[in-house]
């Protein structure tokens, strides 16, 4: 308990600590691709991914982010027809941060809530939105263009399974959306 108290108090460093980054808040825009990796998604192509985040440094070596995103993937398999899945997600990340001059390296875990539906163009039918809980890991780097603006690259691997199947090849217990996401980022600190 004493150790936990020390760690908790230490995480709220005094504002005068010079090593803490200024400013402490930031907004991120991430644009890139979704690359399905699960067997359920074998017949689906790489697709678009976009995310927007609000982040805050709570220590010079740690930040947390809350965001929302969207990704999609299409199938052009002859047996499935022209099918698209679309997913909106709410994401939370905790990042360990290491700064080297104007470069910031980071990595960390996160969780997400995913809302997914499928659309079959040949029949004109859609599935209902299916929720899924998932988790992920992120890693990447950013480069400060100025004190406020920065650019970066990020990779994320996530695991998420819908409660019910949304595509024909989904299992009895849902569809695995697992995949790799690669993005370019634009950030603004304030």
MOJOJO-V441288 format. One record per helix or strand of 2 or more residues. SS is the DSSP state (hx for helix, st for strand). FROM is the first residue (numbers start at 1). LEN is the number of residues. Records with the same first field share a line. If there is no record, write none. Layout:
# MOJOJO-V441288
SS->FROM-LEN, FROM-LEN
This chain:
# MOJOJO-V441288
hx->2-9, 39-3
st->25-12, 47-13, 62-14, 83-18, 103-18, 125-2, 130-15, 149-13, 179-11
